[in-house]
Amino acid sequence: MLDTLRFARPSLEYADAFGDWVEDWRGDAYEAYPGTFAIAWSDFAGYVALCKRMRFAAIPPFDVPLDAFWAFEGTSLVGELYVFYEPMDHDNNIGYKVRPSHRGRGIATALTKHGIELLRERGCTVARLTCNDENLASAAVIERCGGRRGEDRGKPNGTVLRRYVIPIPNEGSINEAGANAGKAHGGNAITG
């Protein structure tokens, strides 16, 4: 799946693709753009500007900067990836969303592997990821990517977070053990 995706940083040139993406999220049970990100629902240019600012500075609720990427299949925006080169709240290096109409097709795994590859390129030796305990699909993605479950953590609202660590090899690709996605930057250059 990874070699069929093209990654790009959020940019104004993708307004139509983002408009289609947002429409696919309307009515979904998962709240795609809460809090700081709610601007995405009504102000595309503002959301792109927010993503750019977040690359260089921590903006609440995050305590570290994040790098956002969009994943495209052809011209269709199918995934959104957030990479924290320092773990957010000491727990997360990677976050992602998969377009509701494209779930179950391996996109989440491809996004996670691409995020791990970006961390490896920055010299990181582990990736830390979390997911809600009841989110079995995300747990399966993390485990498929080599995640080793650590001690769970409770949140003040009673939600239990599964905590994982994924070792990152310092050479080659995280994907050499599975599907070869070492081409992440070959045919699928990052733009933006």
HUWO-V783799 format. One record per residue. RES is the residue in three letters. NEAR is the number of other ideal C-beta (glycine too) atoms within 8 Angstrom. Layout:
res:RES near:NEAR
res:RES near:NEAR
//
This chain:
res:MET near:10
res:LEU near:13
res:ASP near:9
res:THR near:5
res:LEU near:15
res:ARG near:8
res:PHE near:14
res:ALA near:12
res:ARG near:13
res:PRO near:12
res:SER near:9
res:LEU near:7
res:GLU near:4
res:TYR near:11
res:ALA near:8
res:ASP near:6
res:ALA near:12
res:PHE near:14
res:GLY near:9
res:ASP near:10
res:TRP near:10
res:VAL near:10
res:GLU near:7
res:ASP near:10
res:TRP near:12
res:ARG near:6
res:GLY near:3
res:ASP near:8
res:ALA near:2
res:TYR near:7
res:GLU near:4
res:ALA near:9
res:TYR near:9
res:PRO near:6
res:GLY near:5
res:THR near:8
res:PHE near:10
res:ALA near:8
res:ILE near:11
res:ALA near:12
res:TRP near:7
res:SER near:4
res:ASP near:8
res:PHE near:10
res:ALA near:7
res:GLY near:8
res:TYR near:13
res:VAL near:11
res:ALA near:8
res:LEU near:12
res:CYS near:11
res:LYS near:10
res:ARG near:9
res:MET near:14
res:ARG near:10
res:PHE near:6
res:ALA near:6
res:ALA near:8
res:ILE near:8
res:PRO near:5
res:PRO near:4
res:PHE near:11
res:ASP near:5
res:VAL near:10
res:PRO near:12
res:LEU near:12
res:ASP near:12
res:ALA near:12
res:PHE near:13
res:TRP near:15
res:ALA near:16
res:PHE near:13
res:GLU near:9
res:GLY near:4
res:THR near:4
res:SER near:9
res:LEU near:13
res:VAL near:11
res:GLY near:16
res:GLU near:10
res:LEU near:15
res:TYR near:11
res:VAL near:12
res:PHE near:15
res:TYR near:10
res:GLU near:7
res:PRO near:10
res:MET near:12
res:ASP near:6
res:HIS near:5
res:ASP near:10
res:ASN near:11
res:ASN near:14
res:ILE near:15
res:GLY near:8
res:TYR near:12
res:LYS near:8
res:VAL near:11
res:ARG near:14
res:PRO near:9
res:SER near:5
res:HIS near:10
res:ARG near:10
res:GLY near:2
res:ARG near:6
res:GLY near:6
res:ILE near:15
res:ALA near:13
res:THR near:11
res:ALA near:14
res:LEU near:14
res:THR near:14
res:LYS near:14
res:HIS near:16
res:GLY near:14
res:ILE near:14
res:GLU near:15
res:LEU near:10
res:LEU near:14
res:ARG near:13
res:GLU near:6
res:ARG near:7
res:GLY near:6
res:CYS near:10
res:THR near:6
res:VAL near:8
res:ALA near:12
res:ARG near:13
res:LEU near:13
res:THR near:10
res:CYS near:11
res:ASN near:9
res:ASP near:9
res:GLU near:4
res:ASN near:8
res:LEU near:6
res:ALA near:8
res:SER near:10
res:ALA near:10
res:ALA near:8
res:VAL near:11
res:ILE near:14
res:GLU near:10
res:ARG near:9
res:CYS near:12
res:GLY near:9
res:GLY near:11
res:ARG near:8
res:ARG near:7
res:GLY near:7
res:GLU near:4
res:ASP near:9
res:ARG near:9
res:GLY near:8
res:LYS near:8
res:PRO near:4
res:ASN near:4
res:GLY near:6
res:THR near:8
res:VAL near:10
res:LEU near:13
res:ARG near:12
res:ARG near:13
res:TYR near:14
res:VAL near:10
res:ILE near:15
res:PRO near:8
res:ILE near:12
res:PRO near:9
res:ASN near:6
res:GLU near:3
res:GLY near:5
res:SER near:11
res:ILE near:14
res:ASN near:12
res:GLU near:9
res:ALA near:5
res:GLY near:6
res:ALA near:6
res:ASN near:8
res:ALA near:15
res:GLY near:10
res:LYS near:10
res:ALA near:12
res:HIS near:7
res:GLY near:7
res:GLY near:5
res:ASN near:12
res:ALA near:8
res:ILE near:9
res:THR near:7
res:GLY near:6
//
